């Protein structure tokens, strides 16, 4: 089977299964970033952490994990549509993003808005399968989804705003599984926020030159003079919050043993970080799927 190739001047992948989709659907699939499932994993995993930490029975845990998997796919797509609607003028000026459907003109804004409506209705269908507390928390996160793309225009910390946005699955998942909020709920959300801050800063190092030209702010640009130190601090805060989760939720000592795995993966990202190598930054960013799964394994071990 022929290896999947990147199309020129973009990080999109138009080959593979997307190339076999009907031509009129391909721009929507690319707009939803379905060619790149890493973002779905990174949205799903904090929700999985919350569910696993909530400690509900196995059948309900599996039901919630399936729902959150579907919901993560839908809401990641919706977030990409909102982001690309706000950023289409910026995206035309950035080499990596110039080929996106809205930036390139393959889709019109009205078509993207109609697609967004369909996605939000599908997301609502998933949300209604959860308990009332989780519904309220999930609905409130839509404000973050809408405002996140604006953050890069007004603050050097859009990656932190992204952390609150992508990490919201953790408190929603915990509420869905446990039916309440407490200090462990807050700690797992903090772990997700700092984790997202670290890996999205790594992701942003791919674009710092283009971002400087068009005036986009980011922690990647703000801390380009000390990248390893900043990402290292974000990941240290992630591990500190995860340690608080283990203590506050009274997880078993086995959790401390298994936590060596995510700690090693986070340390590897910091040690290998080279902001002058965009391909390496993308590889380290993608390593966070395995990191998130290792954190999930830590929480599972803590319930044994």
N, C-alpha and C positions, 0 to 999 in steps of 0.2 A: 504494500500500500504506500502510495507516494506521500512523503512528509508534507504537512501543512505549511504553506509559505505566507509570509506577511506581504500584503500589497504595499506598494511604495508609499513613503512619506506618511505612514500612519501606523498605529498599533492595532488596528482592526485586523481581523482574520476573515476574509471573504471566501476562503476555500473550505474544504471539509464539508460538513453537513449543510452549512448555510448555502453553499454553491448549488446544492441539490434542491433547495426550497424554491417555490414559485418566485419568479423575478419580482413581482409586485410586492411580495412579502419581505424580501431581503433587506430593504432599508429599515423596516420596522424591527427586524431581528437584530440588526447592527445597532440601531438606536437603543434597544434594550440591553445591549452588550451581551447578548446570549452567545456570542462567539468567544467570550472570555468569562468562564464561570467562576474565576477566582473571587470576584466581587460578591457573588452569591454566597460562597462559602464564608466569606468574612462578615457578611450580614447575618447568616444563619447561626454561626458558631456561638456568639454571645447569647442568643436565644436558647441554644442547646445547653449552655452552661447554667442558665437560670432554671431551666426545666430540670436538669439533673440535680442541681442544688436543692430544688423544691421538695424532692424526696417523696413524690407521689408513687402510687403502685405502678408496676411495670406496664400493664395494658394502657393506662392513661399516659404514662411517659411516652410510649411509642406513638400513641395518637397525637400527642402534642408535638413530638418531633416531626412527624409527617406534616402536620398543619404548618409548623414554622418553616419547614423546608419549602413548601408551596408558597407560603407568605413571603419568605425571603426572596424567592425568584420574582414574584410579582412586584414587591416594593422596591427591590433593587432596580428593576426595569423602570418603575415610576420615578424613582430618584434620578436615574440617568436622563429621562425625558425632561424633567424639570431643570436639571443642571444644563443640558444642552440647549434648552430654550433660552435660559439666561445668558449662556456663554457663547452663543453661536458666532457673535462678532469677534470675540477673543479667539475662538477656536480656529477661525480662518487664518489667523496670524501666527499660529503655533504649528510647527511642522508635524508633530505627532498627532494632532487633533484635526488638522485641516480637512481630512477626508471623511469626517463624521457626517451622517446624513443631513443634518440641518445646516452645518457649516458649508457643505459642498453644494447644497441646493437639491439633493436627491429627494428630500421631503420638505414640504412647506410647514410653517408654524401651525397652521390650522389643522393639518393632518396629525401633527404631533400632539396637539391638544385633544383631538378626538381619541387618539390612542391612549393618552393619559387618562381620560375619563373611563375608558374600558378597563384599564389596569386598576384604577381606584375602586371601581365597582367590584372587580374580582377580589381585591384586597379586603373590601368590606365583607364579602361573603366569608372569607377566612376568619376575620376578626369576630364575626358573630358566633363562631363556634367555640369561643373562649368564655370564661366567666366574666362577670360585670367589671370587676376591678381591672382585669387584663384589657378589657375593651376600652375602658377609660384611659388607661395608660397608652395603649396603642393608638387611639384616636388623637391624643394630645401630641404624639410624636410627629404627626403630619405637619405641624407648624415648623418643626426642625427641618423636615424634608424640604419645605418650601423656602426657608430662609438660608439654609446652608450655602447655596451657590452665591448668595450676596456677601457672605463673610469675607471672601477674598478681596472684595472691593473696599472694605472698611477697616479690616484688622489684619495684623500679621499672624493671627492665630486661627485661620480657617480650619486647619487640621484638628484643633481642639474642638471646634464646633462640629466637625465631622465625627469626632469621637463620641460626643453626646448623641449624634444622630444615628450612626451605625451601631453604637453600643446599646441603644435603647432596648434591643431585643433581650438583653440580660434581665433587666427589671420586669419586663413584660412576661418573659418566660417564667421567672420566679413566681410572679403573681398568679400566672395561669396554673402552675403546678401546686402552689401552696395555699392560694386564696388570701394571702395577707402580705404586708410589707413589714420589714424590721431592719435591724442593723446589718444583717447578712445580705439582705436585698441591696442596701446602699453600697456595701463593699464589693459585690460582684459587678455592680454598675461601674464603680470606680476602676476596677480592673479592666473592664472593657474599654472605658474612655482612654486610659493611659496607653493601653495596647494599640488602639486605633491611632492615637497621636503619634506613636513611634513608627508604625508601619506606613502611615500616610505621609509622614515626613520623608521617609525613604523613597516612596513613590514619587513625591514631588521633586526630588533631586534630578529626575529625568528632564524637567522642563525649566530649570532655574534661569537659563539664558534667555529663552523665549519669554518667560514670565516677566523678566526684568524689562524687556523691550516693550511689552504691552501694558505693563504696570500692575500685574497681578501680584498680590501679596501672599506670603506663605511662610510657615515655620522653616521650610526648606531654604528659602532665601534668607530669612532672618538669622538663621544659625548655620549658614554655610561655612562660617569660619571655625565652627566647633561642632561638626556633624556627629562625630562619634560620642562626644560628651552629652549632647542634647538627646540623641536617640537612646543612649545608655541610661540617662536619668529617667526618660519616659518608661523604659522597660524595667528599670529598678522599681519605679512606682507601681508598675503592673504586678510585679512579684510581691511587693509589700502588701498591696490590696488583696492579692490571692492568699497570702499568709493570713491576713485578717479574716478572710472568708473561712479558712480552715479552723481558726480559733473560735470565731463567733458562731459558726454552725456546728461546732463540736464534732468535726469530722474525725475519722479514725487516724491513728499515726501513719497508716499506709499512704495517706495523701502526701505526707512530707517526703516519703521515699519517691513516689511517682513524680512529684513536682520537680525533681531533678531534670526530667525530660524537657518540659517547656523552658526551664531556666537555661539549659544548654543550648536550645535552639535560639533563644533570644540573645544569648551571649555570642553565638556564631554570627548572627546578623550584624551586631555591633563590630565584632572583630574583623569581618570581611567587608565592611562598608567602604566603598570608594565612590565618592560623588562625581568623579570625572568619568565614570564608566556607566552610562545609562542602562546598558544591557545587564550589568551586574546588579544595579539597583532594582531592576524589574525582577530579576531572579530572587533576590533577597525578599522583596515584597511578596512574591508568590509563596515563599517558604512559610508564610504565616498561616496557610491552611494547615500544615502539619503542626505548627505551634499551637493553633487553636484546638486541634484535635488532642494534642498532648495535655492541654489544660482540661479538656473534657475528661480525659482519662484520669487526671488527678482527682477530679470531683467524683467520678465513679468509684475510684479506689477508696476515697474517703467515706463512702456509704457502705463499704463492705464490712 
